[in-house]
């Protein structure tokens, strides 16, 4: 009797182990596989954040700097050359400055400095557009001139309010002085001087 019961249990266990996900012999899925197939796939949770946009757009394109065109530089215009008798045009002052080139500048040692004077050029400035001075081979730079005093009998006079017609440099430092003039008729002239004030070119 006991042996018969063991046989029944053994047969039941063998029958249970023959079930697979595909069924024992019928090709049907097992209850576990059927449950897995029937289980719905959960939808992705909404986070409230926008989906990433991988398509290129104008917003992500690199900005191109606008092209800025430089403003044209104003062209100088020659002033009318009419003799006024007051030496206010190139027509009147150019012959004088050409004849006195040796006096355009003066170098003076004073109180531990080299003082470069342009007094002579200031006196005839009313026929000039520009004075440029270069020291020791450096590029000549503009030296401002006072306005002409057209309400005075002598417009080129140097008044106390016009400032000082010189610049100071280290004592003994000035070896070469270059002068470039531009007249109001747009012609130019130039000269170079050594430390003694003598023309070298």
KEFILUM-500184 format. One record per atom (N, C-alpha, C): x, y, z; atom name. Coordinates in pm, whole numbers, plus 50000, padded with zeros to 5 digits. Layout:
BEGIN
TITI:X:Y:Z:CA .
...
REM end
This chain:
BEGIN
TITI:50084:49881:50000:N .
TITI:50000:50000:50000:CA .
TITI:50088:50124:50000:C .
TITI:50187:50129:50084:N .
TITI:50279:50243:50094:CA .
TITI:50352:50264:49963:C .
TITI:50396:50155:49899:N .
TITI:50464:50165:49772:CA .
TITI:50373:50223:49666:C .
TITI:50246:50190:49669:N .
TITI:50149:50242:49572:CA .
TITI:50136:50392:49586:C .
TITI:50134:50447:49708:N .
TITI:50122:50591:49733:CA .
TITI:50245:50665:49681:C .
TITI:50364:50611:49700:N .
TITI:50485:50675:49649:CA .
TITI:50483:50682:49498:C .
TITI:50430:50581:49433:N .
TITI:50424:50580:49288:CA .
TITI:50331:50688:49239:C .
TITI:50219:50707:49306:N .
TITI:50121:50810:49265:CA .
TITI:50181:50948:49277:C .
TITI:50254:50972:49389:N .
TITI:50318:51103:49411:CA .
TITI:50422:51128:49305:C .
TITI:50504:51030:49270:N .
TITI:50609:51044:49170:CA .
TITI:50552:51077:49035:C .
TITI:50442:51011:48998:N .
TITI:50378:51038:48868:CA .
TITI:50327:51180:48864:C .
TITI:50271:51229:48978:N .
TITI:50220:51367:48982:CA .
TITI:50330:51469:48966:C .
TITI:50445:51443:49029:N .
TITI:50557:51538:49018:CA .
TITI:50609:51542:48877:C .
TITI:50621:51428:48811:N .
TITI:50669:51424:48673:CA .
TITI:50576:51500:48580:C .
TITI:50446:51489:48606:N .
TITI:50348:51558:48522:CA .
TITI:50360:51707:48539:C .
TITI:50389:51752:48664:N .
TITI:50399:51896:48690:CA .
TITI:50521:51954:48622:C .
TITI:50632:51879:48613:N .
TITI:50755:51932:48556:CA .
TITI:50751:51936:48406:C .
TITI:50650:51876:48341:N .
TITI:50644:51877:48195:CA .
TITI:50584:52004:48142:C .
TITI:50526:52095:48230:N .
TITI:50472:52223:48184:CA .
TITI:50586:52321:48161:C .
TITI:50582:52378:48046:N .
TITI:50679:52483:48013:CA .
TITI:50602:52604:47968:C .
TITI:50674:52710:47930:N .
TITI:50606:52831:47882:CA .
TITI:50530:52802:47753:C .
TITI:50569:52698:47682:N .
TITI:50498:52664:47559:CA .
TITI:50390:52558:47580:C .
TITI:50366:52510:47707:N .
TITI:50268:52406:47736:CA .
TITI:50332:52270:47730:C .
TITI:50268:52172:47782:N .
TITI:50329:52040:47785:CA .
TITI:50342:51979:47647:C .
TITI:50234:51942:47580:N .
TITI:50241:51882:47448:CA .
TITI:50145:51950:47352:C .
TITI:50069:52048:47401:N .
TITI:49962:52104:47320:CA .
TITI:50005:52229:47246:C .
TITI:50128:52286:47277:N .
TITI:50172:52411:47213:CA .
TITI:50111:52532:47277:C .
TITI:50033:52521:47382:N .
TITI:49972:52634:47451:CA .
TITI:50068:52686:47557:C .
TITI:50064:52815:47578:N .
TITI:50151:52877:47679:CA .
TITI:50105:52838:47814:C .
TITI:50200:52835:47904:N .
TITI:50170:52802:48042:CA .
TITI:50098:52918:48107:C .
TITI:50031:52894:48221:N .
TITI:49963:53004:48291:CA .
TITI:50057:53119:48323:C .
TITI:50185:53093:48355:N .
TITI:50279:53201:48387:CA .
TITI:50307:53284:48264:C .
TITI:50329:53218:48147:N .
TITI:50356:53290:48024:CA .
TITI:50235:53369:47980:C .
TITI:50113:53309:47996:N .
TITI:49992:53381:47958:CA .
TITI:49975:53507:48042:C .
TITI:50009:53499:48168:N .
TITI:49996:53616:48255:CA .
TITI:50094:53724:48212:C .
TITI:50217:53684:48170:N .
TITI:50317:53782:48128:CA .
TITI:50274:53850:47998:C .
TITI:50212:53773:47905:N .
TITI:50169:53830:47778:CA .
TITI:50054:53926:47799:C .
TITI:49966:53894:47890:N .
TITI:49848:53977:47913:CA .
TITI:49880:54104:47989:C .
TITI:49995:54114:48055:N .
TITI:50028:54231:48138:CA .
TITI:50053:54352:48047:C .
TITI:49984:54463:48067:N .
TITI:50004:54582:47981:CA .
TITI:50139:54647:48006:C .
TITI:50197:54704:47898:N .
TITI:50325:54775:47911:CA .
TITI:50297:54916:47963:C .
TITI:50360:54955:48072:N .
TITI:50331:55089:48129:CA .
TITI:50377:55199:48035:C .
TITI:50293:55307:48023:N .
TITI:50330:55424:47944:CA .
TITI:50437:55504:48018:C .
TITI:50527:55574:47944:N .
TITI:50629:55656:48013:CA .
TITI:50562:55770:48089:C .
TITI:50611:55793:48207:N .
TITI:50554:55898:48292:CA .
TITI:50584:56035:48232:C .
TITI:50485:56125:48239:N .
TITI:50503:56263:48193:CA .
TITI:50570:56344:48303:C .
TITI:50680:56411:48267:N .
TITI:50757:56487:48368:CA .
TITI:50725:56636:48363:C .
TITI:50651:56678:48258:N .
TITI:50624:56820:48246:CA .
TITI:50734:56896:48175:C .
TITI:50846:56829:48140:N .
TITI:50958:56893:48072:CA .
TITI:50944:56873:47922:C .
TITI:50982:56971:47841:N .
TITI:50971:56955:47695:CA .
TITI:51065:56848:47644:C .
TITI:51022:56780:47540:N .
TITI:51104:56678:47479:CA .
TITI:51225:56744:47412:C .
TITI:51343:56682:47421:N .
TITI:51460:56741:47356:CA .
TITI:51442:56747:47205:C .
TITI:51478:56863:47146:N .
TITI:51464:56883:47002:CA .
TITI:51600:56863:46937:C .
TITI:51613:56756:46864:N .
TITI:51742:56725:46801:CA .
TITI:51753:56782:46662:C .
TITI:51644:56837:46608:N .
TITI:51649:56894:46473:CA .
TITI:51715:57031:46478:C .
TITI:51800:57066:46379:N .
TITI:51863:57197:46378:CA .
TITI:51759:57305:46357:C .
TITI:51781:57418:46419:N .
TITI:51689:57531:46405:CA .
TITI:51767:57659:46398:C .
TITI:51697:57766:46360:N .
TITI:51761:57897:46349:CA .
TITI:51805:57948:46485:C .
TITI:51736:57902:46592:N .
TITI:51771:57950:46726:CA .
TITI:51908:57901:46769:C .
TITI:51945:57781:46723:N .
TITI:52073:57726:46766:CA .
TITI:52186:57758:46670:C .
TITI:52156:57822:46557:N .
TITI:52261:57854:46460:CA .
TITI:52351:57963:46516:C .
TITI:52481:57956:46492:N .
TITI:52572:58057:46545:CA .
TITI:52542:58193:46487:C .
TITI:52547:58294:46575:N .
TITI:52518:58431:46531:CA .
TITI:52632:58483:46444:C .
TITI:52596:58558:46342:N .
TITI:52693:58618:46252:CA .
TITI:52702:58766:46283:C .
TITI:52825:58815:46312:N .
TITI:52842:58955:46346:CA .
TITI:52810:59042:46226:C .
TITI:52736:59151:46247:N .
TITI:52703:59240:46135:CA .
TITI:52827:59309:46083:C .
TITI:52829:59333:45953:N .
TITI:52941:59402:45890:CA .
TITI:52923:59552:45909:C .
TITI:53022:59616:45971:N .
TITI:53016:59759:45997:CA .
TITI:53115:59828:45904:C .
TITI:53065:59910:45819:N .
TITI:53150:59980:45725:CA .
TITI:53206:60106:45789:C .
TITI:53336:60127:45770:N .
TITI:53399:60245:45826:CA .
TITI:53349:60370:45754:C .
TITI:53330:60475:45834:N .
TITI:53286:60600:45775:CA .
TITI:53399:60661:45693:C .
TITI:53368:60716:45579:N .
TITI:53473:60776:45496:CA .
TITI:53536:60895:45566:C .
TITI:53668:60906:45552:N .
TITI:53740:61018:45612:CA .
TITI:53716:61142:45527:C .
TITI:53684:61251:45595:N .
TITI:53657:61375:45523:CA .
TITI:53783:61421:45448:C .
TITI:53766:61455:45323:N .
TITI:53877:61499:45241:CA .
TITI:53903:61646:45266:C .
TITI:54031:61680:45275:N .
TITI:54067:61819:45291:CA .
TITI:54046:61894:45160:C .
TITI:54009:62018:45173:N .
TITI:53986:62103:45057:CA .
TITI:54075:62225:45069:C .
TITI:54145:62255:44963:N .
TITI:54233:62372:44963:CA .
TITI:54151:62500:44979:C .
TITI:54201:62590:45060:N .
TITI:54133:62717:45082:CA .
TITI:54163:62814:44967:C .
TITI:54070:62903:44940:N .
TITI:54095:63002:44833:CA .
TITI:54221:63084:44865:C .
TITI:54302:63103:44764:N .
TITI:54428:63174:44782:CA .
TITI:54415:63319:44730:C .
TITI:54367:63402:44819:N .
TITI:54348:63544:44788:CA .
TITI:54429:63624:44890:C .
TITI:54517:63707:44842:N .
TITI:54600:63788:44931:CA .
TITI:54513:63884:45012:C .
TITI:54531:63880:45144:N .
TITI:54451:63964:45233:CA .
TITI:54532:64078:45293:C .
TITI:54662:64070:45281:N .
TITI:54747:64170:45345:CA .
TITI:54770:64141:45492:C .
TITI:54705:64036:45547:N .
TITI:54720:64000:45688:CA .
TITI:54793:63866:45705:C .
TITI:54844:63812:45598:N .
TITI:54920:63686:45601:CA .
TITI:54838:63572:45662:C .
TITI:54724:63548:45600:N .
TITI:54634:63442:45647:CA .
TITI:54617:63331:45545:C .
TITI:54695:63329:45440:N .
TITI:54687:63224:45338:CA .
TITI:54825:63171:45305:C .
TITI:54829:63051:45246:N .
TITI:54957:62994:45203:CA .
TITI:55023:63084:45100:C .
TITI:54943:63148:45018:N .
TITI:54997:63238:44916:CA .
TITI:55087:63345:44978:C .
TITI:55053:63389:45100:N .
TITI:55127:63497:45164:CA .
TITI:55239:63448:45256:C .
TITI:55216:63337:45327:N .
TITI:55314:63295:45427:CA .
TITI:55418:63197:45372:C .
TITI:55386:63127:45265:N .
TITI:55479:63027:45212:CA .
TITI:55613:63089:45170:C .
TITI:55615:63201:45099:N .
TITI:55745:63259:45064:CA .
TITI:55828:63297:45185:C .
TITI:55762:63342:45291:N .
TITI:55835:63380:45413:CA .
TITI:55893:63257:45481:C .
TITI:55814:63153:45495:N .
TITI:55862:63031:45562:CA .
TITI:55969:62961:45478:C .
TITI:55958:62965:45347:N .
TITI:56063:62907:45263:CA .
TITI:56196:62980:45282:C .
TITI:56188:63110:45300:N .
TITI:56311:63190:45315:CA .
TITI:56369:63183:45455:C .
TITI:56290:63133:45551:N .
TITI:56337:63130:45691:CA .
TITI:56335:62989:45748:C .
TITI:56364:62890:45666:N .
TITI:56361:62749:45712:CA .
TITI:56455:62726:45829:C .
TITI:56562:62798:45835:N .
TITI:56657:62780:45946:CA .
TITI:56603:62825:46080:C .
TITI:56488:62896:46078:N .
TITI:56430:62947:46203:CA .
TITI:56302:62875:46245:C .
TITI:56269:62769:46175:N .
TITI:56142:62703:46207:CA .
TITI:56137:62654:46352:C .
TITI:56247:62602:46401:N .
TITI:56250:62552:46540:CA .
TITI:56373:62609:46611:C .
TITI:56365:62605:46744:N .
TITI:56477:62644:46829:CA .
TITI:56487:62546:46945:C .
TITI:56608:62504:46978:N .
TITI:56630:62415:47092:CA .
TITI:56704:62491:47201:C .
TITI:56648:62487:47323:N .
TITI:56709:62559:47435:CA .
TITI:56715:62467:47556:C .
TITI:56830:62468:47623:N .
TITI:56842:62396:47750:CA .
TITI:56802:62491:47863:C .
TITI:56704:62444:47943:N .
TITI:56655:62533:48049:CA .
TITI:56599:62450:48165:C .
TITI:56650:62478:48285:N .
TITI:56604:62414:48408:CA .
TITI:56599:62261:48394:C .
TITI:56710:62207:48347:N .
TITI:56723:62061:48339:CA .
TITI:56642:61996:48230:C .
TITI:56602:62071:48125:N .
TITI:56525:62015:48015:CA .
TITI:56575:62067:47881:C .
TITI:56546:61989:47777:N .
TITI:56558:62037:47639:CA .
TITI:56422:62092:47599:C .
TITI:56415:62219:47565:N .
TITI:56290:62281:47523:CA .
TITI:56294:62303:47373:C .
TITI:56198:62245:47302:N .
TITI:56188:62260:47157:CA .
TITI:56078:62363:47128:C .
TITI:56119:62476:47070:N .
TITI:56026:62587:47042:CA .
TITI:55982:62586:46896:C .
TITI:55854:62622:46874:N .
TITI:55800:62641:46739:CA .
TITI:55740:62782:46727:C .
TITI:55798:62877:46797:N .
TITI:55745:63014:46801:CA .
TITI:55737:63074:46661:C .
TITI:55840:63052:46581:N .
TITI:55843:63110:46446:CA .
TITI:55729:63056:46360:C .
TITI:55702:62926:46372:N .
TITI:55593:62867:46294:CA .
TITI:55457:62917:46342:C .
TITI:55442:62933:46472:N .
TITI:55317:62986:46524:CA .
TITI:55289:63126:46470:C .
TITI:55394:63206:46454:N .
TITI:55376:63344:46408:CA .
TITI:55320:63350:46266:C .
TITI:55342:63243:46186:N .
TITI:55294:63238:46047:CA .
TITI:55193:63125:46027:C .
TITI:55128:63086:46135:N .
TITI:55038:62970:46133:CA .
TITI:54911:62991:46052:C .
TITI:54872:63115:46027:N .
TITI:54742:63140:45962:CA .
TITI:54738:63095:45818:C .
TITI:54853:63062:45758:N .
TITI:54855:63004:45625:CA .
TITI:54881:62854:45628:C .
TITI:54877:62794:45750:N .
TITI:54905:62651:45767:CA .
TITI:54778:62575:45807:C .
TITI:54773:62449:45767:N .
TITI:54671:62358:45817:CA .
TITI:54723:62273:45932:C .
TITI:54854:62242:45930:N .
TITI:54905:62145:46026:CA .
TITI:55055:62158:46042:C .
TITI:55101:62139:46168:N .
TITI:55243:62127:46200:CA .
TITI:55265:61990:46262:C .
TITI:55363:61918:46212:N .
TITI:55402:61789:46272:CA .
TITI:55549:61794:46309:C .
TITI:55581:61742:46428:N .
TITI:55719:61740:46478:CA .
TITI:55755:61598:46517:C .
TITI:55872:61550:46473:N .
TITI:55924:61419:46514:CA .
TITI:56059:61436:46582:C .
TITI:56076:61369:46695:N .
TITI:56199:61380:46773:CA .
TITI:56279:61250:46762:C .
TITI:56407:61265:46727:N .
TITI:56501:61152:46724:CA .
TITI:56453:61037:46635:C .
TITI:56400:61070:46519:N .
TITI:56360:60968:46423:CA .
TITI:56223:60909:46443:C .
TITI:56152:60949:46549:N .
TITI:56017:60900:46569:CA .
TITI:55921:60963:46468:C .
TITI:55809:60894:46442:N .
TITI:55712:60944:46346:CA .
TITI:55661:61082:46389:C .
TITI:55667:61181:46301:N .
TITI:55619:61314:46338:CA .
TITI:55473:61312:46381:C .
TITI:55443:61382:46489:N .
TITI:55308:61390:46539:CA .
TITI:55259:61535:46536:C .
TITI:55127:61549:46534:N .
TITI:55068:61683:46523:CA .
TITI:55094:61763:46650:C .
TITI:55141:61885:46631:N .
TITI:55151:61981:46740:CA .
TITI:55039:62083:46718:C .
TITI:54942:62088:46808:N .
TITI:54830:62181:46788:CA .
TITI:54876:62327:46781:C .
TITI:54804:62404:46702:N .
TITI:54830:62547:46688:CA .
TITI:54711:62625:46745:C .
TITI:54734:62742:46801:N .
TITI:54621:62825:46843:CA .
TITI:54547:62880:46722:C .
TITI:54422:62917:46744:N .
TITI:54343:62976:46637:CA .
TITI:54403:63111:46596:C .
TITI:54377:63146:46472:N .
TITI:54418:63279:46426:CA .
TITI:54321:63383:46482:C .
TITI:54373:63497:46518:N .
TITI:54291:63603:46577:CA .
TITI:54249:63699:46466:C .
TITI:54146:63658:46395:N .
TITI:54103:63734:46278:CA .
TITI:54048:63872:46314:C .
TITI:54014:63892:46441:N .
TITI:53964:64023:46483:CA .
TITI:54076:64117:46525:C .
TITI:54202:64070:46513:N .
TITI:54316:64152:46550:CA .
TITI:54386:64206:46424:C .
TITI:54458:64319:46438:N .
TITI:54533:64370:46322:CA .
TITI:54633:64269:46268:C .
TITI:54691:64187:46361:N .
TITI:54786:64082:46320:CA .
TITI:54728:63947:46364:C .
TITI:54657:63876:46276:N .
TITI:54592:63750:46316:CA .
TITI:54688:63645:46370:C .
TITI:54815:63650:46325:N .
TITI:54911:63549:46370:CA .
TITI:54980:63582:46500:C .
TITI:54938:63687:46566:N .
TITI:55000:63723:46694:CA .
TITI:54979:63613:46796:C .
TITI:55078:63595:46886:N .
TITI:55069:63494:46992:CA .
TITI:55030:63565:47120:C .
TITI:54911:63537:47169:N .
TITI:54859:63600:47290:CA .
TITI:54885:63511:47411:C .
TITI:54869:63570:47530:N .
TITI:54894:63495:47654:CA .
TITI:54800:63376:47666:C .
TITI:54681:63386:47607:N .
TITI:54583:63277:47618:CA .
TITI:54607:63164:47518:C .
TITI:54707:63178:47434:N .
TITI:54733:63077:47330:CA .
TITI:54814:62958:47379:C .
TITI:54866:62966:47499:N .
TITI:54948:62856:47550:CA .
TITI:55095:62877:47519:C .
TITI:55175:62775:47546:N .
TITI:55319:62785:47530:CA .
TITI:55364:62719:47400:C .
TITI:55448:62786:47323:N .
TITI:55491:62732:47193:CA .
TITI:55611:62640:47202:C .
TITI:55617:62554:47302:N .
TITI:55730:62460:47315:CA .
TITI:55687:62336:47391:C .
TITI:55773:62234:47385:N .
TITI:55758:62113:47466:CA .
TITI:55892:62078:47526:C .
TITI:55885:62016:47644:N .
TITI:56007:61981:47715:CA .
TITI:56043:61835:47703:C .
TITI:56173:61806:47697:N .
TITI:56227:61670:47691:CA .
TITI:56343:61659:47788:C .
TITI:56389:61538:47812:N .
TITI:56501:61518:47903:CA .
TITI:56625:61593:47858:C .
TITI:56697:61646:47954:N .
TITI:56815:61726:47922:CA .
TITI:56915:61644:47839:C .
TITI:56953:61699:47724:N .
TITI:57050:61633:47637:CA .
TITI:56993:61519:47555:C .
TITI:56861:61496:47560:N .
TITI:56802:61380:47491:CA .
TITI:56769:61407:47345:C .
TITI:56750:61532:47308:N .
TITI:56707:61564:47171:CA .
TITI:56830:61575:47081:C .
TITI:56838:61490:46981:N .
TITI:56951:61491:46887:CA .
TITI:56907:61529:46746:C .
TITI:56782:61494:46710:N .
TITI:56733:61521:46575:CA .
TITI:56587:61565:46582:C .
TITI:56554:61671:46506:N .
TITI:56417:61724:46504:CA .
TITI:56370:61728:46358:C .
TITI:56257:61666:46330:N .
TITI:56199:61669:46196:CA .
TITI:56071:61751:46199:C .
TITI:56055:61839:46102:N .
TITI:55937:61925:46091:CA .
TITI:55867:61898:45958:C .
TITI:55735:61881:45964:N .
TITI:55653:61866:45844:CA .
TITI:55540:61968:45850:C .
TITI:55528:62048:45744:N .
TITI:55423:62150:45735:CA .
TITI:55325:62115:45625:C .
TITI:55197:62142:45650:N .
TITI:55094:62135:45546:CA .
TITI:55029:62272:45537:C .
TITI:55038:62334:45420:N .
TITI:54979:62467:45400:CA .
TITI:54831:62454:45369:C .
TITI:54761:62567:45378:N .
TITI:54617:62561:45354:CA .
TITI:54581:62550:45207:C .
TITI:54681:62549:45119:N .
TITI:54656:62516:44978:CA .
TITI:54689:62370:44950:C .
TITI:54715:62292:45059:N .
TITI:54742:62148:45059:CA .
TITI:54881:62111:45009:C .
TITI:54967:62209:44985:N .
TITI:55107:62178:44955:CA .
TITI:55179:62152:45087:C .
TITI:55295:62087:45079:N .
TITI:55369:62050:45199:CA .
TITI:55515:62094:45189:C .
TITI:55580:62098:45304:N .
TITI:55722:62130:45311:CA .
TITI:55777:62063:45436:C .
TITI:55909:62040:45437:N .
TITI:55969:61974:45553:CA .
TITI:56115:62008:45567:C .
TITI:56167:61978:45688:N .
TITI:56308:62003:45716:CA .
TITI:56348:61922:45838:C .
TITI:56480:61895:45851:N .
TITI:56535:61826:45967:CA .
TITI:56649:61909:46025:C .
TITI:56661:61904:46158:N .
TITI:56760:61985:46229:CA .
TITI:56833:61900:46331:C .
TITI:56962:61933:46351:N .
TITI:57037:61864:46457:CA .
TITI:57018:61938:46588:C .
TITI:57091:61894:46688:N .
TITI:57073:61952:46820:CA .
TITI:57110:62100:46824:C .
TITI:57200:62141:46739:N .
TITI:57241:62282:46734:CA .
TITI:57142:62369:46657:C .
TITI:57036:62309:46604:N .
TITI:56939:62385:46528:CA .
TITI:56976:62407:46385:C .
TITI:57076:62336:46339:N .
TITI:57122:62351:46201:CA .
TITI:57047:62252:46109:C .
TITI:57016:62300:45991:N .
TITI:56950:62214:45892:CA .
TITI:57041:62098:45854:C .
TITI:56988:61978:45856:N .
TITI:57063:61860:45813:CA .
TITI:56999:61797:45690:C .
TITI:56879:61842:45655:N .
TITI:56812:61791:45534:CA .
TITI:56701:61886:45494:C .
REM end
